[in-house]
Amino acid sequence: MGAPTIYRSDDPGAPVTTGDVKNGLYNVLRACLVDGYGSKPAAGWSIVHDAWASDGVCTFTNAAQSGVLGVSHNSYLNYGPIIFTASAMIDATTGVNVRSGFGDKLVADLTTSNSTEANECLVAHRNGFYQADYWCVIANEQFCAAFFSSNEVRLYGSDQALANHFEISHIFFGAADSLVGLGGVSTAQVGNFVQLGAGIEGRSESSWRLDGNLHGTAVVDGSGAAASGSVYVHLSPFATSAGAGLGGDYPEFIHNLRLVPLSLWVGIGTSSKGSAQQVADIPMLYGSPDMTYSKGFNVMAEFNAVSLTDVISIDGKNYLWAPTLYGNVMFISLDAADWQ
């Protein structure tokens, strides 16, 4: 399959999630990844267990069955669902190597939640706003990138830089290019599964900051063994960039903008970047080591890019540019070779 499909809330036949903060994420992921809708085929994922109606938990797996993305009801009113990853599921509500946030088995009971989980693990929520009203999903059978917002203009319009994207949530999950012997994207073995985004670091309203740590979860550590204890995830180049940052003052530079795939580093027991080990490359997601945060929108203005779904060509490759918190910019490759 390879190349990703782009799904949007304004597609004919797309699931309508207006005002449905509790069920919106489940409905969107089920429609885009598993069932398809209208003229859009499903991305090629499958359901492990769907106990959404009975127990409030549903688990999805990619075509390689290398891991699980779980969605669970949040017991707190007006909060979106919490998410978790696992190597596999024993039954509908019991997982193997369950992780969420940086804590080991933070979601111990997958059918409920507590205040810590409400902040650390949720997605598609901002302080009571119905965050899943507008959404965009880019996915193939192995990996998924999803964006949710309560504000259509924030997600697709020309004023995306406003409010530092506090009204957009992001979640990215699936198989990567393992550096610890667990295969590539299409050949992923069990444990080759990562999740980035959601309400990590208690940022329930903003979801994903690129320049620190705790960006997500990984099923395995730097040796390829099941991760245990507190696990801190760093993303390069965002967590390590020391560049001055490009901007509107240097428009001649942007045509040679250097992009590199995001690499995922895992630290066990400490958030220090120096102790982390590189676990995987994420070949469909790119960043620039030359562009620090707060400069991203200046650069993209030079490309006349104002929408999440604007296609940008850099060095002969097409990307969607994805604005994130505090002016950071990442790029989603549309090249099939990066998704397989």
Secondary structure, 3 states (H helix, E strand, C coil): CCCCEEEECCCCCCCCCCCCCCCHHHHHHHHHHHHCECCECCCCCEEEEEECCCCCEEEEECCCCCCEEEEECCCCCCCCCEEEEECEEEECCEEECCEECCEECCCCCCCCCCHHHHHHCECCCECCECCCCEEEEEECCCEEEEEEECCHHHHHCCCCCHHHHCCEEEEEEECCEECCCCCCCCCCCCCCCEEEECCHHHCCCCCCCCCCCCCEEECECCCCCECCCCEEEEEECCCCCCCCCCCCCCHHHHHHCCCEEEEEEEEECCCCHHHCEEEEEEEEEEECCCCCCCCHHHHHHHCCCCCCCCEEEECCEEEEEEECHHHCEEEEECCHHHHC
